[in-house]
Amino acid sequence: YYVKGHGANNEHAGTLLKVSADGTDISVVATGFRWPNGSGAGPNGELTVADQQGTWVPSSRVDLVKKGGFYGFMNAHHRKKAPTAYDGPLCWIPHKVDNSCGGQAWNTSDKWGPFKGHMVHCSYGKCTLFLVLQENVGGVDQAGIFQFPFKFQSGGMRARFNPHDGQLYVSGLKGWQTSGAKDGCLQRVRFTGAKVSMPRSLNIHENGIRVGFTQQLDKELAEDLDSWQIEQWNYQWTSKYGSKEYKVSEPSATGHDKVEVRSARLLLGGREVFLEIPNLAPVMQMKIEFDLETANGDEMIGALHNTIHALGPAL
């Protein structure tokens, strides 16, 4: 499988393609990609593509691709009749968080800390790596991302987990629209055995949001509403280059809406927090900021960025 940008004016421009094992056949899996930089293949047949903000792409997006899908870029829809809607991404990413996406990879071993089964996503533009917190709600896939606390020497392009040592290896380049310090890099992201203090799961419910962590949390801080700040916004899908950020409460007005957190409750032996949120609804972009400590007193401060397509049963 490989993905092409839209630059060439032919039937394969802006498509994800499947090539037969003997190389004699090529077929289109999905259409509507603008300038994707890399893709990913999961252990259970998953295919991912991450596209770049621009015309018909409001912001960076990570797609879990379905056969026959159309992913938004109208200049490469390759349909007899122009579509009026698109398949939504697994997750939208704000442009300032990842201005130019790289590829994805899956961890399938126990050798890379507490993240077995997780996907990671590279940012070429910001030289960073994100943990993807994915869930399926009634057949609908959605996710959030959380940035690992380090940067690569160059823009992260391709990532692979080595089946021999179980560690992640990332290759990168420096070029257009990246903050990379060096012309290129090949770097290893190694689990040292030390404690990891990060989010590890994200679940959306009709009555709130459940966030799981790798460590037990300090109960007082976890249940303090001042430890949590949530805001949300939408984008507009148009032929303009990218999109401004628009209020959910007033779709034509730019800005963000604050999200009320009514209560916070520690669950699962102190490793999960359920945030009770009234009137929760699907939204293109949400930001969940937290200022916490582990039960051992280690600081845990950060932000999740997620997309909500569907709500699971109330908790």
C-alpha positions in Angstrom: 0.0 0.0 0.0 1.1 3.5 -0.7 -0.5 7.0 -0.8 0.0 9.7 -3.5 -0.5 13.4 -3.4 -2.7 15.3 -5.8 0.0 17.0 -7.9 -0.2 14.7 -10.9 -3.3 15.0 -13.0 -4.2 11.4 -13.4 -6.5 8.7 -12.0 -4.2 8.0 -9.0 -3.7 11.5 -7.8 -4.6 11.9 -4.2 -5.4 8.2 -3.6 -4.3 5.3 -1.4 -3.2 2.5 -3.6 -2.9 -1.3 -3.2 -0.3 -3.1 -5.2 -0.6 -6.9 -5.7 2.2 -9.1 -4.3 3.5 -9.9 -7.8 3.4 -6.2 -8.8 1.1 -6.8 -11.8 -2.0 -5.1 -10.4 -2.7 -1.7 -8.8 -6.1 -0.6 -7.4 -7.5 2.4 -5.6 -8.5 1.9 -2.0 -9.6 5.4 -1.1 -9.6 8.9 -2.6 -9.6 12.6 -1.5 -6.0 13.1 -0.1 -4.2 16.4 -0.6 -0.5 16.1 0.3 -0.2 13.2 2.7 3.3 12.6 4.0 3.4 8.9 4.8 0.9 6.3 6.0 0.7 3.4 8.4 -0.3 -0.3 8.4 -1.6 -1.9 11.6 -1.4 -5.4 12.9 -5.0 -6.2 12.2 -5.2 -4.8 8.6 -5.6 -1.1 9.6 -4.5 1.5 7.1 -3.8 5.1 8.1 -3.0 8.3 6.2 -2.3 11.7 7.7 -3.0 14.7 5.5 -1.8 18.3 5.5 -3.8 21.5 6.1 -4.7 23.4 2.9 -7.6 23.7 0.4 -10.4 21.4 1.4 -8.4 20.2 4.5 -9.3 22.5 7.4 -6.5 21.3 9.7 -4.1 18.3 10.0 -5.9 15.0 10.2 -5.2 11.4 10.9 -7.4 9.0 8.9 -8.2 5.4 9.6 -9.0 4.5 6.0 -11.9 2.5 4.8 -12.1 1.0 1.4 -14.0 3.3 -1.0 -13.7 6.2 1.4 -13.4 9.9 0.4 -11.3 12.0 2.7 -12.1 15.5 1.8 -9.8 16.9 -0.9 -12.3 17.7 -3.7 -9.7 18.0 -6.4 -9.0 14.3 -6.0 -12.5 12.8 -5.4 -12.4 10.7 -8.5 -16.2 10.2 -8.6 -18.7 10.8 -11.4 -20.7 13.1 -9.2 -18.9 15.5 -6.8 -19.4 14.5 -3.2 -21.1 16.9 -0.8 -19.6 15.3 2.3 -16.5 13.4 3.4 -15.4 10.6 5.7 -14.3 12.1 9.0 -10.8 11.5 10.4 -9.9 9.4 13.3 -8.7 12.7 14.8 -8.3 16.3 13.8 -5.1 18.0 15.1 -4.8 21.8 15.5 -2.4 23.3 13.1 -0.3 24.8 15.8 0.1 21.4 17.4 1.1 19.5 14.2 1.4 21.8 11.2 2.7 19.0 8.9 2.0 15.3 9.6 4.4 12.4 9.1 3.7 8.6 9.3 2.2 6.2 11.8 3.3 3.0 13.5 1.8 0.4 15.9 3.5 -1.1 19.0 2.6 -4.8 19.3 5.0 -5.9 22.0 5.5 -5.5 25.8 9.0 -4.2 25.3 7.9 -0.5 24.8 6.6 0.3 28.2 2.8 0.5 29.0 1.8 1.2 25.4 1.3 -2.2 23.8 -1.4 -2.0 21.2 -1.2 1.7 20.7 -0.5 3.6 17.5 2.0 6.5 17.4 1.9 9.4 15.0 4.9 11.5 13.8 4.9 15.3 13.2 7.2 16.3 10.5 6.5 20.0 11.1 7.1 20.0 14.9 9.6 17.2 15.1 7.5 15.5 17.7 5.8 12.1 18.4 2.2 11.6 19.6 0.5 8.7 21.3 -2.8 8.0 19.7 -5.6 7.1 22.2 -8.2 5.3 20.1 -11.6 3.9 20.8 -14.5 2.4 18.8 -18.0 3.4 19.8 -20.8 1.5 18.1 -18.6 0.9 15.0 -17.3 4.5 14.9 -13.6 5.1 15.4 -12.3 8.2 17.1 -9.2 9.2 19.0 -7.2 11.8 20.8 -3.5 12.5 20.8 -0.9 13.3 23.5 2.6 14.5 22.8 5.6 12.6 24.1 8.0 14.8 26.1 10.8 15.1 23.6 11.7 16.3 20.2 13.5 14.8 17.2 16.5 16.4 15.6 14.7 16.7 12.4 11.1 16.4 11.1 9.7 12.9 11.9 8.8 11.2 8.6 8.7 7.4 9.0 8.5 5.3 12.2 8.9 1.6 12.7 9.0 -0.7 15.7 11.9 -3.1 15.5 10.6 -6.7 16.0 13.9 -7.7 17.5 14.3 -5.2 20.3 10.7 -3.9 20.4 11.9 -0.2 20.3 10.8 2.6 18.0 13.0 3.9 15.2 12.2 7.2 13.5 13.8 8.7 10.4 13.4 12.4 9.6 14.3 15.2 7.2 14.6 19.0 7.3 12.8 20.9 4.5 9.7 22.9 3.9 7.7 23.8 7.0 9.6 22.0 9.7 11.3 23.2 12.8 14.0 20.5 12.4 17.5 21.5 13.5 19.4 19.0 11.4 19.1 18.0 7.7 18.1 14.5 8.7 18.0 12.0 11.5 17.6 8.3 12.5 16.7 8.2 16.1 15.6 5.5 18.6 12.9 6.0 21.1 13.8 3.5 23.8 11.8 2.3 26.9 14.4 2.6 29.7 12.3 0.8 32.4 11.6 4.0 34.3 8.1 5.0 35.3 6.1 6.7 32.6 3.6 9.3 33.6 1.2 9.9 30.7 -2.4 9.4 29.6 -2.9 6.0 28.1 -6.6 5.9 27.3 -9.5 8.2 26.3 -13.2 7.2 26.3 -16.2 9.3 25.5 -19.5 8.7 27.2 -23.0 10.3 27.0 -22.4 11.9 30.4 -18.7 12.7 30.3 -15.1 11.7 29.5 -12.9 9.0 31.0 -9.2 9.5 30.9 -6.8 6.7 31.9 -3.2 7.2 33.0 -0.1 5.0 33.4 0.3 5.9 37.1 -1.9 6.2 40.1 -3.0 9.8 40.7 -3.1 12.0 43.7 -6.8 11.9 44.6 -7.2 15.4 45.8 -5.8 17.0 42.7 -7.5 14.5 40.3 -10.9 15.4 41.7 -10.2 19.1 42.0 -12.1 20.9 39.1 -9.4 23.5 38.9 -7.1 20.7 37.7 -9.0 20.4 34.5 -9.7 22.9 31.7 -11.6 21.8 28.5 -12.5 23.8 25.4 -13.8 22.9 22.0 -14.3 24.2 18.5 -15.1 23.2 14.9 -13.5 23.8 11.5 -15.1 24.7 8.2 -14.7 22.4 5.1 -14.2 24.8 2.2 -11.9 25.5 -0.8 -10.1 28.1 1.3 -6.6 27.3 2.5 -7.2 25.8 5.9 -9.8 26.9 8.4 -10.2 29.3 11.2 -11.4 27.9 14.5 -15.2 28.4 15.1 -17.3 28.3 18.2 -19.7 25.3 18.5 -22.2 27.6 20.2 -22.1 30.2 17.4 -20.9 28.5 14.2 -20.2 31.7 12.3 -18.1 33.2 15.1 -14.4 32.4 15.5 -13.1 31.2 18.8 -13.5 28.4 21.3 -16.2 27.4 23.8 -15.4 26.5 27.4 -16.7 23.1 28.4 -18.2 22.7 31.8 -16.8 20.0 34.0 -19.4 19.3 36.6 -17.4 16.8 38.7 -14.3 14.7 38.6 -14.1 11.2 40.1 -11.1 8.9 40.5 -11.7 5.3 39.3 -9.8 2.1 38.6 -7.5 2.1 41.5 -6.6 5.7 41.0 -5.5 5.4 37.4 -8.6 6.8 35.7 -10.6 10.0 36.1 -14.2 10.4 35.0 -15.1 14.0 34.1 -18.8 14.5 34.3 -19.8 16.9 31.4 -23.4 17.9 30.8 -24.6 18.2 27.2 -21.6 16.5 25.6 -22.0 16.2 21.9 -19.9 15.4 18.8 -17.3 18.0 18.0 -14.4 18.3 15.5 -11.8 19.5 18.0 -11.5 19.4 21.8 -8.6 20.3 24.1 -8.4 18.7 27.5 -5.8 20.3 29.7 -4.8 18.8 33.1 -2.5 19.8 36.0 -2.0 16.7 38.1 0.4 14.8 40.3 0.9 11.0 40.6 0.3 9.4 44.0 4.1 9.6 44.5 4.1 13.3 43.9 5.5 13.4 40.4 4.1 16.3 38.3 1.9 15.4 35.4 0.9 18.4 33.2 -0.3 18.4 29.6 -3.1 18.5 27.1 -5.0 16.0 25.0 -6.4 17.0 21.6 -9.3 14.8 20.4 -12.3 14.5 18.1 -15.7 13.2 19.1 -17.8 11.5 16.5 -19.9 9.3 18.8 -20.8 9.0 22.5 -20.7 5.7 24.4 -23.2 4.6 27.1 -23.4 6.7 30.2 -21.0 5.7 33.0 
